[in-house]
Amino acid sequence: MNNQEIIKIEDLPESLVKDPYQTILAWAERRFKKIGNSVFSYLALLPHSVFIPSIPYEDTYFSTGISFLLLTPPSGGKTLIGRAMEKLVVNPVPFEDISSAEMQTELSGKEDVTLITGDAGRIFKDPDLLKALEGILSDSRVSKRNKRERLDYEISGNCYMAGTPQDISSYIYGGFLSRIIPMVIMHKIEEQDEIGTAIVKSIGKSSLSDDITIKDISNYYKFLYQVQKGFSREISPIKGYYFDENFKNTILTMWKEYRKKLNPYTFDNYYRELIAGFKYLCSSSFLNINNRKIVDNQIVPTTHDLEIAIHLMQNELRTKIHILKSEKIARKIKDVEFLEKVSGQFKLSTFSQEMIRVILEGKERR
């Protein structure tokens, strides 16, 4: 990387430097109507999560990598968001049509990669590919051994995946769900009308009529990457985080309370979601590196980072619990017609009814 490629703070829009999270969310909502703010509440923290310091844990560590799964009906914005993510992450690796062996070979020698696919359904139907992906997300490792080839190397990686709600299958319940952040978005008729109106309004316009562009945001993430890789002359690389005991206890308390509120339906553990709270805390503080106190190369999260972390952790817990609850109920229901007869018996929310419906439709389709 030569001097001409170095991005300085003064080269970046002031709003991104002062409040990158809200600036990115505002841009996303303008760009992706009725979906951008929700989706990018997580995706704004994803690009740099793959190269920031890990979280120490006794004699080991937790990866800070954030991975995301967007499930929405066709024409819901998945493709456009996927294209945007290819521009925002540092080292995108599309894997739309690839085998497990090809992916493992392709990633050899690479680092800080973000795997991107808009066809999550195909991935879920390939157990070998899903297992390889789990190894990258959970263990930061690629391992393959057969008679012809042996691969075993460490790699820092995360992913953005997208598909339809019907793509949910038994494979995701087998453990993959705990390794990724799922978001299910199904718009009501009124919301679809608003989106359609916004689309028509933007037809014929080549860009958004505001000061922030996707190039600006891409440059901001490159700036963060250059800081962490030691190319910046303005900020030294971050070596770790300062975890305030009150912050730690607050995350734990919120996790306990929220889990107890919803968990009787599933009885799952959700320890990974507790750790996710700290991932969000770290990623939010690093995103705001220009506005955070740094002591001995350790960044100090603020109450603002804590609020974001708790909000995202609770949303993640709620979505996963609803999905698992819906899947367990779907086992007892033979078809969509029977669902309408018994929905009152199970006291199902509208979201849960829709989730059960798409799970049943997915089973019928397979």
N, C-alpha and C positions, 0 to 999 in steps of 0.2 A: 504494500500500500504506500503510494507516494504522497508527498505533501499536498498535491493538488486535490487529493481525494478526502483529506481531513475536513470534517464538518465542525465548525466552531459554534459556540452558543449564539454568537451575534448573527450567524447565518440563519437562525431558526426564527419562526414567527413568535412574537412575544407571548401570545396566548398559550402556545404549546409549552413554552418554557415555564410560565407561571402556573398553569393548571392543565397539564397534558391530559389527564383522565377525562375531565369534563369537556375539554375541547374536542377530543377524539369521539366521545359519545355524541356530542352535538353534530359533528360532521357526519357520523354514521347514521343518525336519525334522519338527517336531510337527504342523505344518499340512498338509504334503504328504509323506505317509509313503513312505519308501524312495526318495525322489526329491528332496526339498527341500534336503538338505545339498549334494548334487552340483550341482544346478541353480543354487542361490543362491550357491555359491562364486564364480560369475561374476556372477549377477544382483545381488548385493549391491553390486557395483562399477559397475553400469550406470547407475542414475538420475542421479548427479552427474557422470558422465564427460562428459556432453554440454555442461556449462557451466563446467568447470574450465579453467585455462590450457592452451594448446597446448604441445607440446614443441618448443623451438627446434632447428633443424637448418640450420646454415650461414646462407644468406640466405632460408630458407623455414621451414617448421614441419611437424610431424606432429600431426594431430588426436588428441585423447585419447579420442574417442568409442568406446565399446564396444558392439558389436551381437551378438546371440545368436540361434541357431537351435536349437530343441528338436525332436528327432525321436523320437517314441515311438508305439506302437500306440494305436488308439482306446481311450478311457477311461483314458489314462495320466496325466492331470492337466493336460493342456495348457490347457484352458479355464479351470480354476480359477487356474492360475498367471498366465494372461493377464489375468484380472480383477484379480488382486492387483497386477500391474504397472501397470494403469491407475490404481490408487490410490497407487502408490509414486512414480511418475515425476512430474516437475513439469508438463510439458505433453504429455499423451498425445494421440496422433492415431490412432485406429483406422482401418485401411484394409482392411477385410474385402472390400468389394465396390466397387472404384473403378478407374477407368481411369488411364492415365498422365497424360493431359491434366488430368483432374479433380484428381489428387493435386498436380500442379505448381501449379495455380491455387489449390487449397485451402491450400497451405503459404505462399503469398505473404504477406509481412508478419509471419510468425511466426518465432520463434527458440527455440533450446533444446528442440526437439521430439523425442519418442520415438514412432516409428511402431510400431503394434502390430497383429499379425494372427495368427489361429489357423488360417489357410488358406494355408500356404506353398505348397502344391501349385498353387493357382491362380496365384500370383505367378510361379512358375517357368515356367508355361505361357504367360505374357504377356511376350515379349521387350522390348517398349517400356516396360512398367512396371518390369521388372527392371533395364533400363538406366537409367531415371530414378532408381531406388533406389540403384544403384551410384554414380551421380553425387553423390547426397547423402552417402553413407557414405564415399566415397573423396576427393571434391573439395570437399565442403561447399558444393555449388552446384547450383542448378536452372537448366537451360538448355533452352529450347524455342523453336524457330523454324519457323513455317509461314506460309502466305499470309495467314491471319487474325490470328495472334497471335504476339507475341515476348515471351518471358520469359527473364530472365537475372539471377539474384540469388544472393547467398551465404546460406547457412543452416547453422546448427549442428544436426545431427541424428544420431540413432542409432536402433536398432530392436530389438524383440523379435518373433521369428517362431516359429511352431510348426506342426508338421505330422506326418505319419507317415513312417517310413523309406522307404516306397514312393514318396514324393513326390520323392525324389532323381532328378534327370533330367540330361540333357546340358547344360542351361543352367547348372546349378550348377558343373559342371566347367569351364565356359568362363571362369572368373575370379571368379565371385561367392563361391565357397567361401573364397577368400583374404581376403575382406572381412568375414567374419563368423565367429563362434565356433560351430561345430556341436557338438552333444552328442546322441548316440544312446543311448537307454535302452530295453532290452528285458528285462523282468523274468522270472526263472525261475519255475517253478510254485510253489516254496516261498515265494518273495518275494511272489507274487500272493496266496497264502494269508494271509500276514502282513498285507498291505495290506487284504484283505477283512475280516480280524478287526478291524483298527484302524478301518475305516469303520463297522462295526456298533457298535463300542464308542462311537463319537462321535455316533451317531444319537440325536436327541432333546436334544442339548446345543447351546445357542445360542452358546457361545463356548469358547475354550480356558481351561483352569483354570490360567493362569499370569499373571504380572504384565505381560507385554509383548503389546501388540495391534498389529494392522496400522496403526491410527491413530497409535500411538506412533512406529512406524517411518516412516510417511509424514511426520509432524511433524519427524523427525530430518532427512530429506532436504530438507524445506522450510527448516529451520534452515541447512543447508549452502548452499542456494540464496540465502538472505537474506544470509549472510556474503559470498558471492562477488559479489552485486549491490550491496553497500554499505549494506544496510538494518540490519545488526547493529551495535549499539553496543559489543559485547564483543570482536569480532575483526574486523580489517581485511581487505579482500579480498586473496586470494593472487595475486601477480603471476607466480610461477614456482616452480621447484623447484631444490634443490641436489642435483646428481648426483655422489655420491662416486665417485672413479675406481675404487676397489675394487669397488663395486657394479656399475658399468658393465662391468668386466672379468669379473666373476662371471656376469652375465647372458649375455655373449658366449660365455664358456667353456661354460656349460651348454647354450646353443643349438647350438654346434658339436658337442659330444659327443653330444647327443641326436639331432641331425639325421644325423650320420654313422652312428649306431646303426641308424636306421630307413630313412634316405633311399635306400639302394641299390635299394629296391623301386620307387621312383618317379622319382628324379632331378630333382625339382622344387627350386626355390630356397628358398622359405620365408623371404624377407627380411621380409615383413609380420609374420610370427610373431615375429621378433626384435624388431621395434618394439613388438609387443604386450606383450613383457616389460616394457618401459618404461611402457606405458600402465597396466598393472596396478600397477606400482610407484607411479606418480603417483596413481592412483585410490585405492589403499589408504591412502596417506599422507594424502590429503585427507579420506577417510572418517573418519580418526582425528585430525582437525584439533585437537580439544581436548587431545590427548595428544602432539602433535608440536612440536618446536622450530621456531620461525619466525624467520628472520633477514632483515632488510630486505625483508619481505613475501614471502620465499621459504620454502616449507615444506621441511623436511629429512626425507626418508624414513629409516626405521630398518631394522635387520636383520629385524624382523618383517615389514615391507612387502616386503623382498627375498625372504624365504622364500615368501610368498604369490605374488609375481610369478613366481618360478621354477617353483613347483608348477603354476600355471595355464598358463604358457607351455608346459611339458612336456606337460601334458594336452591342450592345444590341438594341439600338433604331432603327438602320437600319434594323436589322432582323425582329423585331416586325412590323415595318411599312410596310415592303415588304410583310410579311405574311398577315396582315390585308388588305392591298391594293389588294393582290391577291385574298383573300376571297371575297371581295366586287365585283371584276370583275367577279369572278367565278359564282356569282349569276346570272349574265346577259348572261352567256354562257351555252348553253344546253349540249354540249358534247365536247370531245377532238377534234373531227374532225372540229367542228365549231371554236374552238380556233385557229387552224392553219390558218383559213380564215381571222380572225379579229385581229391577233396579231399586225399587222402593224398599225391598227386604234388606238389601245391603247398605242402605242409606248412602248411596254413592253421590259424590259431587259431579258436576257437569264434566269437569276435566277427567275424572276417573271413568265415567261412562264412555267418553270419547276414546280414552286409552284402551279400555276393554274392547270397544268396537273395532279399533284398528288392529288389535292383537288377534281377535277372532277372524277378521278379514284377511290378515296375513297368513293365518293357519290355513284358511280355505284356499288361498292363492297358491300355497305351497303344496 
